Amino acid sequence: MTLELTINSRNLQVTEKLRDYIESRAMKLERYLPELTHAQIDLRAQETMRSAGDRQVAQITLPVKGSVLRAEERSGDIQSAFDKALDKIQRQITRFKGKGRKNRRKAGQVTLADVLPADFDMPETAPLEMPAIARRKAFAVTPMDELEAIEQMQLSGHDNFYMFLNADTDQINLLYTRKDGSFGLIEPTID
């Protein structure tokens, strides 16, 4: 499998030498994650930063098994910022593959039948007129603990909520951000 690499730039010209350098270093990510098919690298220059050492920004985003790994670093030199971001993403990959994930089952689609007890009978009711559902979205959930869910929520850019399969309870949980900036967790129960 070959890694598809997307390099985006803003307020910065990516020279052929820089592109070759980034491609040669980023392609090594495949060694750490053989299932990785796509990597996105965003490079930008921010002239509004006070410190000249923080004006070049490199961000690496990797979609992996229903999760997103993202690292962003700043430096005075774009190549240095990229190297720092690459080091950071490699540490995240090690953490992603490492502790706590060894005994977890593979991610998969979780259905309502998986969550409800076997002896649960749906009550028969008169058909109600339901509003039309404008959009449906299905996605694979990855077993993770609550701290990983907070990290994934922040990395994915979902500031309001994040749904995940709790590895400790084997149930779908909903993590959300409260008005005071703290987090809340909804753990469904069946009455």
C-alpha positions as CSV (number, residue, x, y, z in Angstrom):
1,M,0.0,0.0,0.0
2,T,1.4,3.4,-0.9
3,L,0.9,6.5,1.2
4,E,-1.0,9.4,-0.5
5,L,0.6,12.6,0.6
6,T,-1.2,16.0,0.3
7,I,0.9,19.2,0.9
8,N,-1.0,22.4,1.3
9,S,0.5,25.8,1.8
10,R,-0.7,29.3,2.7
11,N,1.3,32.5,2.5
12,L,4.3,30.3,1.7
13,Q,5.9,29.0,-1.5
14,V,6.8,25.3,-1.4
15,T,10.0,24.9,-3.3
16,E,10.9,21.6,-5.1
17,K,13.7,21.1,-2.6
18,L,11.3,21.5,0.4
19,R,8.7,19.3,-1.2
20,D,11.2,16.5,-1.8
21,Y,12.5,16.8,1.8
22,I,8.9,16.7,3.2
23,E,7.9,13.7,1.0
24,S,11.0,11.7,1.9
25,R,10.6,12.2,5.6
26,A,6.7,11.8,5.6
27,M,6.8,8.6,3.6
28,K,8.6,7.0,6.6
29,L,5.3,7.2,8.5
30,E,4.2,4.2,6.6
31,R,6.7,2.1,8.6
32,Y,5.0,3.1,11.9
33,L,1.5,2.6,10.6
34,P,1.2,0.2,7.7
35,E,-2.5,0.7,7.4
36,L,-2.0,4.5,6.8
37,T,-3.2,5.5,3.4
38,H,-3.4,9.3,3.5
39,A,-1.4,12.0,5.2
40,Q,-2.1,15.8,5.0
41,I,0.6,18.3,5.6
42,D,-0.4,22.0,5.9
43,L,2.4,24.6,5.8
44,R,1.8,28.3,6.4
45,A,3.5,31.5,7.3
46,Q,1.9,33.9,9.7
47,E,3.2,37.4,9.6
48,T,1.1,38.6,12.5
49,M,3.1,36.7,15.1
50,R,5.2,38.9,17.4
51,S,8.1,36.5,17.6
52,A,9.9,35.7,14.3
53,G,10.6,32.3,15.7
54,D,6.9,31.4,15.6
55,R,5.9,32.6,12.1
56,Q,6.4,29.3,10.2
57,V,3.7,26.7,11.0
58,A,3.6,23.0,10.0
59,Q,0.7,20.7,10.7
60,I,0.4,17.0,10.0
61,T,-2.9,15.2,10.0
62,L,-3.3,11.4,9.8
63,P,-6.7,9.7,9.7
64,V,-6.2,6.3,11.3
65,K,-8.8,3.6,12.1
66,G,-11.6,6.0,12.9
67,S,-9.3,8.4,14.8
68,V,-7.4,11.4,13.8
69,L,-3.8,12.1,14.8
70,R,-2.7,15.7,14.4
71,A,0.5,17.6,15.3
72,E,1.2,21.3,14.8
73,E,4.5,23.0,15.5
74,R,5.9,26.5,15.0
75,S,9.4,27.7,14.2
76,G,11.4,30.4,12.5
77,D,12.1,28.0,9.6
78,I,9.5,25.9,7.9
79,Q,11.7,22.9,7.6
80,S,12.4,23.0,11.4
81,A,8.7,23.4,12.1
82,F,8.0,20.3,9.9
83,D,10.7,18.2,11.7
84,K,9.2,19.2,15.1
85,A,5.7,18.3,14.0
86,L,6.9,15.0,12.5
87,D,8.6,14.1,15.9
88,K,5.4,14.9,17.7
89,I,3.2,12.8,15.4
90,Q,5.6,9.9,15.8
91,R,5.2,10.1,19.6
92,Q,1.4,10.2,19.1
93,I,1.6,7.1,16.8
94,T,3.6,5.3,19.5
95,R,1.0,6.2,22.1
96,F,-1.8,5.3,19.7
97,K,-0.4,1.8,19.0
98,G,1.0,1.3,22.5
99,K,-0.4,0.9,26.0
100,G,-4.0,0.2,26.5
101,R,-4.7,-0.8,23.0
102,K,-3.3,-4.3,23.0
103,N,-6.4,-6.0,24.5
104,R,-9.1,-4.0,22.8
105,R,-11.3,-5.5,20.2
106,K,-11.3,-4.2,16.6
107,A,-13.4,-1.2,15.8
108,G,-16.6,-1.9,14.0
109,Q,-20.1,-0.7,13.4
110,V,-22.1,-0.9,16.6
111,T,-25.8,-1.5,16.2
112,L,-28.7,-1.0,18.5
113,A,-28.9,-4.8,19.0
114,D,-25.3,-4.7,20.3
115,V,-26.3,-2.2,23.0
116,L,-29.8,-3.5,24.1
117,P,-30.1,-6.5,26.3
118,A,-31.1,-9.8,24.5
119,D,-34.5,-10.0,26.3
120,F,-35.5,-6.4,25.4
121,D,-38.9,-6.2,23.6
122,M,-39.7,-3.1,21.7
123,P,-43.2,-1.9,22.7
124,E,-45.7,-1.8,19.9
125,T,-47.1,1.7,19.5
126,A,-49.3,3.4,17.0
127,P,-47.3,4.8,14.1
128,L,-46.4,8.4,14.7
129,E,-45.8,10.9,12.0
130,M,-42.1,11.5,12.1
131,P,-40.2,14.5,10.8
132,A,-38.0,13.7,7.9
133,I,-34.4,13.0,8.7
134,A,-32.3,15.4,6.6
135,R,-29.0,13.5,6.9
136,R,-27.7,10.2,8.2
137,K,-24.1,9.6,9.0
138,A,-22.6,6.2,9.8
139,F,-19.0,5.8,11.1
140,A,-16.9,3.2,12.7
141,V,-16.3,3.7,16.4
142,T,-13.0,2.9,18.0
143,P,-12.8,1.5,21.5
144,M,-11.0,4.1,23.7
145,D,-10.9,5.4,27.3
146,E,-12.3,8.8,28.3
147,L,-8.9,10.6,28.2
148,E,-8.3,9.3,24.6
149,A,-11.8,10.5,23.7
150,I,-11.1,14.0,25.0
151,E,-7.9,14.0,23.0
152,Q,-9.6,12.8,19.9
153,M,-12.4,15.4,20.3
154,Q,-9.8,18.2,20.5
155,L,-7.8,16.8,17.6
156,S,-10.8,16.3,15.3
157,G,-12.0,19.8,15.8
158,H,-15.4,18.7,17.2
159,D,-15.6,21.3,20.0
160,N,-19.1,20.5,21.1
161,F,-19.4,16.7,21.3
162,Y,-17.6,13.4,20.4
163,M,-19.2,9.9,20.4
164,F,-17.0,6.9,21.1
165,L,-17.1,3.3,22.3
166,N,-15.9,3.2,25.9
167,A,-13.3,0.5,26.1
168,D,-14.0,0.0,29.9
169,T,-17.8,-0.5,29.6
170,D,-18.2,-1.6,25.9
171,Q,-21.0,1.0,25.5
172,I,-21.4,4.0,23.3
173,N,-20.7,7.2,25.3
174,L,-21.1,10.9,24.3
175,L,-18.5,13.4,25.5
176,Y,-19.5,17.0,25.4
177,T,-18.1,20.4,26.3
178,R,-19.9,22.3,29.0
179,K,-20.5,26.0,29.1
180,D,-17.8,26.4,31.8
181,G,-15.2,24.7,29.6
182,S,-15.2,21.4,31.5
183,F,-16.3,18.1,29.9
184,G,-19.5,16.1,30.5
185,L,-20.0,12.4,29.7
186,I,-23.4,10.8,28.8
187,E,-23.5,7.1,29.6
188,P,-26.7,5.6,28.3
189,T,-28.7,3.2,30.5
190,I,-31.7,1.1,29.6
191,D,-34.6,1.3,32.0
